[in-house]
Amino acid sequence: MITPWEVEGVVDYERLMKEFGIRPFSEILDKIPNPHPLMRRGVIFGHRDYERIVDAIKKGDEWAVMSGFMPSGLPHFGHKMTMDEIVWHQSMGGKAFVCIADVEARFVRGLSVEKTREFGKLYIRSIVALGLKPDNCMIYYQSSNRYVKDLAIELSSETNFSELRAVYGFNPETSLIKMFIPMIQAGDILHPQLKDFGGFKPVVVPVGADQDPHLRLTRDLANRICIFSFERIEGGVRVRSRKGESYLEKLKDLDFDLKAYEGHIDIFGDPEKIEKAVRNLEIELGGYAFIPPSSTYHKFTTGLRGGKMSSSKPESYISLFDKPEEGAKKVMRALTGGRATVEEQRRLGGIPDRCVVFELYTYHFADDKTLEEIRANCESGNLLCGQCKKQLAEIVKEFLKEFQDKAKSVDLSEFYILK
């Protein structure tokens, strides 16, 4: 079972992609300038509409990356993966919006305001230590962002209990606040496109597969709340109005060839120029003109003893703020893809694709050449699990020491933080 709040059992990523229409990331990999290692290694395995982001990067157009963290426990290596993705997207020219989801932590996990603030500070220090830059960046707590809350109220008028039940499995016993959380999440995702933040633009949301229900719902809401909708046709764009035919009359003032029909208008010319002009008109008319958000999906970080690495399960993770010696000890206790005996391992080799240690190398600690050497030595039986763990334990120990020194010394005064 997979929901935004719970993951159980073995995750079949191919089934998820087929069931929910997630497209394979491999199909666009060769179009991305200098792709992130997580993209090249298949850890980022799927996407929705990421072509919009690639086009914006190549054209130098305005775009943004947005994702968030629920401060329900200490930040760990699962969070680091998302932080690395945000930092990479910012380095590629995107404006970064980083959410500390304290509302969700309070009402879904039951944490106090004080605790969410305490954890939230650690998440902020972590992503800054990992390379987030103050320029072109906004960090905020959900509870302090009036744009998100106001937008959540507006979006809630576009959905109902039946839809939330279908998407999230809610039932009559589900609390109203938990039902409202998806509206807040949608507000998080869409608010970078509000006028005060530069208006409509492509926005990518890097997430784990468990967050896809939020993205599916938000994409639908982005369309529903807008005045105009678009359909590509031969030679142009078919435009309809969700808010009444009187709005279609306004389109006749645009500088394009067009044909008016009952219920829609066909506009001829460059589709991108047409959509941009219609979205600008919508803004003038008081609408939102949202572009449905893009998204990327990464595989879950496996917990040290199996399952998903989770802040609510301390035994499952290595925290970014564990003492370096404790982090090294946790590596030594992690599950591996080794065989039952040393003799069998030397004869048959290990199974790196079932190994938490190899996964940590893949996601965080090895360049391509080193990773392939580790894989080859494991599969040949030349590298035993004990040796491999000891090597990684030293790497993790050194990383935690350097990271924590950096996290303590970062200057947050340079950042725009809503708190």
URGILIN-V324056 format. One record per residue. N is the residue number from 1. PSI is psi as a letter, one per 40 degrees, with the letter a starting at -180 (* if undefined). Layout:
n:N psi:PSI
n:N psi:PSI
This chain:
n:1 psi:h
n:2 psi:h
n:3 psi:i
n:4 psi:e
n:5 psi:e
n:6 psi:h
n:7 psi:h
n:8 psi:i
n:9 psi:a
n:10 psi:h
n:11 psi:h
n:12 psi:g
n:13 psi:d
n:14 psi:d
n:15 psi:d
n:16 psi:d
n:17 psi:d
n:18 psi:d
n:19 psi:d
n:20 psi:e
n:21 psi:f
n:22 psi:h
n:23 psi:i
n:24 psi:h
n:25 psi:d
n:26 psi:d
n:27 psi:e
n:28 psi:e
n:29 psi:d
n:30 psi:e
n:31 psi:e
n:32 psi:h
n:33 psi:h
n:34 psi:g
n:35 psi:i
n:36 psi:i
n:37 psi:d
n:38 psi:d
n:39 psi:d
n:40 psi:d
n:41 psi:e
n:42 psi:e
n:43 psi:d
n:44 psi:h
n:45 psi:e
n:46 psi:i
n:47 psi:i
n:48 psi:h
n:49 psi:f
n:50 psi:e
n:51 psi:d
n:52 psi:d
n:53 psi:d
n:54 psi:d
n:55 psi:d
n:56 psi:d
n:57 psi:d
n:58 psi:d
n:59 psi:e
n:60 psi:f
n:61 psi:i
n:62 psi:h
n:63 psi:i
n:64 psi:i
n:65 psi:h
n:66 psi:h
n:67 psi:i
n:68 psi:i
n:69 psi:h
n:70 psi:h
n:71 psi:g
n:72 psi:e
n:73 psi:a
n:74 psi:i
n:75 psi:h
n:76 psi:a
n:77 psi:d
n:78 psi:d
n:79 psi:d
n:80 psi:d
n:81 psi:d
n:82 psi:d
n:83 psi:d
n:84 psi:d
n:85 psi:d
n:86 psi:d
n:87 psi:d
n:88 psi:d
n:89 psi:d
n:90 psi:d
n:91 psi:d
n:92 psi:e
n:93 psi:e
n:94 psi:i
n:95 psi:h
n:96 psi:h
n:97 psi:h
n:98 psi:h
n:99 psi:h
n:100 psi:h
n:101 psi:g
n:102 psi:d
n:103 psi:d
n:104 psi:d
n:105 psi:d
n:106 psi:d
n:107 psi:e
n:108 psi:d
n:109 psi:e
n:110 psi:f
n:111 psi:i
n:112 psi:i
n:113 psi:d
n:114 psi:d
n:115 psi:d
n:116 psi:d
n:117 psi:d
n:118 psi:d
n:119 psi:d
n:120 psi:d
n:121 psi:d
n:122 psi:d
n:123 psi:d
n:124 psi:d
n:125 psi:d
n:126 psi:d
n:127 psi:d
n:128 psi:d
n:129 psi:d
n:130 psi:e
n:131 psi:e
n:132 psi:h
n:133 psi:i
n:134 psi:d
n:135 psi:i
n:136 psi:f
n:137 psi:i
n:138 psi:h
n:139 psi:h
n:140 psi:i
n:141 psi:h
n:142 psi:d
n:143 psi:e
n:144 psi:e
n:145 psi:g
n:146 psi:d
n:147 psi:d
n:148 psi:d
n:149 psi:d
n:150 psi:d
n:151 psi:d
n:152 psi:d
n:153 psi:d
n:154 psi:d
n:155 psi:d
n:156 psi:d
n:157 psi:e
n:158 psi:e
n:159 psi:i
n:160 psi:i
n:161 psi:d
n:162 psi:d
n:163 psi:d
n:164 psi:d
n:165 psi:d
n:166 psi:d
n:167 psi:d
n:168 psi:e
n:169 psi:f
n:170 psi:i
n:171 psi:i
n:172 psi:e
n:173 psi:e
n:174 psi:h
n:175 psi:i
n:176 psi:d
n:177 psi:d
n:178 psi:d
n:179 psi:d
n:180 psi:d
n:181 psi:d
n:182 psi:d
n:183 psi:d
n:184 psi:d
n:185 psi:d
n:186 psi:d
n:187 psi:d
n:188 psi:d
n:189 psi:d
n:190 psi:d
n:191 psi:d
n:192 psi:e
n:193 psi:e
n:194 psi:i
n:195 psi:d
n:196 psi:e
n:197 psi:f
n:198 psi:e
n:199 psi:a
n:200 psi:i
n:201 psi:i
n:202 psi:h
n:203 psi:h
n:204 psi:i
n:205 psi:h
n:206 psi:h
n:207 psi:i
n:208 psi:i
n:209 psi:d
n:210 psi:e
n:211 psi:e
n:212 psi:d
n:213 psi:d
n:214 psi:d
n:215 psi:d
n:216 psi:d
n:217 psi:d
n:218 psi:d
n:219 psi:d
n:220 psi:d
n:221 psi:d
n:222 psi:d
n:223 psi:d
n:224 psi:d
n:225 psi:e
n:226 psi:i
n:227 psi:d
n:228 psi:i
n:229 psi:i
n:230 psi:i
n:231 psi:h
n:232 psi:h
n:233 psi:i
n:234 psi:h
n:235 psi:e
n:236 psi:a
n:237 psi:h
n:238 psi:h
n:239 psi:h
n:240 psi:i
n:241 psi:h
n:242 psi:e
n:243 psi:e
n:244 psi:i
n:245 psi:e
n:246 psi:d
n:247 psi:d
n:248 psi:d
n:249 psi:d
n:250 psi:d
n:251 psi:d
n:252 psi:e
n:253 psi:e
n:254 psi:i
n:255 psi:g
n:256 psi:i
n:257 psi:h
n:258 psi:i
n:259 psi:h
n:260 psi:h
n:261 psi:i
n:262 psi:h
n:263 psi:e
n:264 psi:i
n:265 psi:h
n:266 psi:h
n:267 psi:h
n:268 psi:h
n:269 psi:a
n:270 psi:h
n:271 psi:d
n:272 psi:d
n:273 psi:d
n:274 psi:d
n:275 psi:d
n:276 psi:d
n:277 psi:d
n:278 psi:d
n:279 psi:d
n:280 psi:d
n:281 psi:d
n:282 psi:d
n:283 psi:d
n:284 psi:d
n:285 psi:e
n:286 psi:e
n:287 psi:a
n:288 psi:d
n:289 psi:f
n:290 psi:i
n:291 psi:h
n:292 psi:h
n:293 psi:i
n:294 psi:i
n:295 psi:i
n:296 psi:i
n:297 psi:h
n:298 psi:i
n:299 psi:i
n:300 psi:i
n:301 psi:h
n:302 psi:h
n:303 psi:i
n:304 psi:d
n:305 psi:e
n:306 psi:i
n:307 psi:a
n:308 psi:h
n:309 psi:h
n:310 psi:h
n:311 psi:d
n:312 psi:e
n:313 psi:g
n:314 psi:d
n:315 psi:e
n:316 psi:e
n:317 psi:i
n:318 psi:h
n:319 psi:i
n:320 psi:e
n:321 psi:e
n:322 psi:i
n:323 psi:h
n:324 psi:d
n:325 psi:d
n:326 psi:d
n:327 psi:d
n:328 psi:d
n:329 psi:d
n:330 psi:d
n:331 psi:d
n:332 psi:e
n:333 psi:e
n:334 psi:i
n:335 psi:i
n:336 psi:i
n:337 psi:f
n:338 psi:i
n:339 psi:i
n:340 psi:d
n:341 psi:i
n:342 psi:d
n:343 psi:d
n:344 psi:d
n:345 psi:d
n:346 psi:d
n:347 psi:d
n:348 psi:e
n:349 psi:i
n:350 psi:i
n:351 psi:g
n:352 psi:d
n:353 psi:e
n:354 psi:e
n:355 psi:h
n:356 psi:d
n:357 psi:d
n:358 psi:d
n:359 psi:d
n:360 psi:d
n:361 psi:d
n:362 psi:d
n:363 psi:d
n:364 psi:d
n:365 psi:e
n:366 psi:h
n:367 psi:i
n:368 psi:d
n:369 psi:d
n:370 psi:d
n:371 psi:d
n:372 psi:d
n:373 psi:d
n:374 psi:d
n:375 psi:d
n:376 psi:d
n:377 psi:d
n:378 psi:d
n:379 psi:d
n:380 psi:e
n:381 psi:e
n:382 psi:d
n:383 psi:h
n:384 psi:i
n:385 psi:d
n:386 psi:d
n:387 psi:d
n:388 psi:d
n:389 psi:d
n:390 psi:d
n:391 psi:d
n:392 psi:d
n:393 psi:d
n:394 psi:d
n:395 psi:d
n:396 psi:d
n:397 psi:d
n:398 psi:d
n:399 psi:d
n:400 psi:d
n:401 psi:d
n:402 psi:d
n:403 psi:d
n:404 psi:d
n:405 psi:d
n:406 psi:d
n:407 psi:d
n:408 psi:d
n:409 psi:e
n:410 psi:i
n:411 psi:h
n:412 psi:e
n:413 psi:e
n:414 psi:e
n:415 psi:i
n:416 psi:h
n:417 psi:h
n:418 psi:h
n:419 psi:*
